[in-house]
Amino acid sequence: MKKKIVKYKETIKRLGEHEEEVQARYQLAQELAEVEAAKASDLQDQVNYLQDTKSNLTASLNEAEAAVKQSSEFNWHMS
């Protein structure tokens, strides 16, 4: 009976050590997830900025092309 008690105590001790290890790994995984979420947020901000910049540049290009076309048509009518 004493051998069983010693065996149970050893098993409980090993389980406790394993639990601490798993808990530490879980904590690390949570911290890594927070870092990755922050990175994802930063990347989304960059995507939004690039999309806005592209949209603004496209609008400017369209305005410039329209102005050139209008100028060309005006010059053609004047000649």
C-alpha positions as CSV (number, residue, x, y, z in Angstrom):
1,M,0.0,0.0,0.0
2,K,2.9,2.4,0.8
3,K,4.3,1.8,-2.7
4,K,1.0,2.8,-4.3
5,I,1.0,6.0,-2.2
6,V,4.6,6.8,-3.2
7,K,3.7,6.1,-6.8
8,Y,0.6,8.4,-6.7
9,K,2.7,11.2,-5.1
10,E,5.3,10.9,-7.8
11,T,2.7,10.9,-10.5
12,I,1.0,13.9,-8.9
13,K,4.3,15.7,-8.8
14,R,5.1,14.9,-12.5
15,L,1.6,16.1,-13.5
16,G,2.1,19.3,-11.6
17,E,5.4,19.9,-13.3
18,H,3.8,19.1,-16.7
19,E,0.9,21.4,-15.9
20,E,3.4,24.3,-15.1
21,E,5.2,23.6,-18.4
22,V,1.9,23.6,-20.4
23,Q,0.7,26.7,-18.6
24,A,4.0,28.5,-19.5
25,R,3.6,27.4,-23.1
26,Y,0.0,28.6,-23.1
27,Q,1.1,32.0,-21.8
28,L,3.8,32.3,-24.4
29,A,1.3,31.4,-27.1
30,Q,-1.1,34.1,-25.9
31,E,1.7,36.7,-25.9
32,L,2.7,35.6,-29.4
33,A,-0.9,35.9,-30.6
34,E,-1.1,39.4,-29.2
35,V,2.1,40.3,-31.1
36,E,0.8,38.8,-34.3
37,A,-2.5,40.6,-33.9
38,A,-0.6,43.9,-33.6
39,K,1.4,43.1,-36.7
40,A,-1.8,42.2,-38.6
41,S,-3.3,45.5,-37.5
42,D,-0.3,47.4,-38.7
43,L,-0.3,45.6,-42.0
44,Q,-4.0,46.4,-42.4
45,D,-3.3,50.1,-41.7
46,Q,-0.6,50.0,-44.4
47,V,-3.0,48.4,-46.9
48,N,-5.6,51.0,-46.2
49,Y,-3.0,53.8,-46.6
50,L,-1.9,52.3,-49.9
51,Q,-5.4,51.9,-51.2
52,D,-6.2,55.5,-50.3
53,T,-3.0,56.7,-52.0
54,K,-3.8,54.7,-55.1
55,S,-7.3,56.1,-55.2
56,N,-6.1,59.7,-54.8
57,L,-3.5,59.2,-57.5
58,T,-6.0,57.7,-59.8
59,A,-8.4,60.6,-59.3
60,S,-5.5,63.1,-59.9
61,L,-4.5,61.2,-63.1
62,N,-8.1,61.2,-64.4
63,E,-8.3,65.0,-63.7
64,A,-5.0,65.6,-65.5
65,E,-6.0,63.5,-68.5
66,A,-9.3,65.3,-68.7
67,A,-7.5,68.7,-68.6
68,V,-5.1,67.6,-71.3
69,K,-8.0,66.4,-73.5
70,Q,-9.9,69.6,-73.0
71,S,-6.8,71.7,-73.7
72,S,-6.2,69.7,-76.9
73,E,-9.7,70.2,-78.0
74,F,-9.6,73.9,-77.3
75,N,-6.3,74.3,-79.2
76,W,-7.8,72.3,-82.1
77,H,-10.8,74.6,-82.3
78,M,-8.6,77.7,-82.1
79,S,-6.4,76.8,-85.0
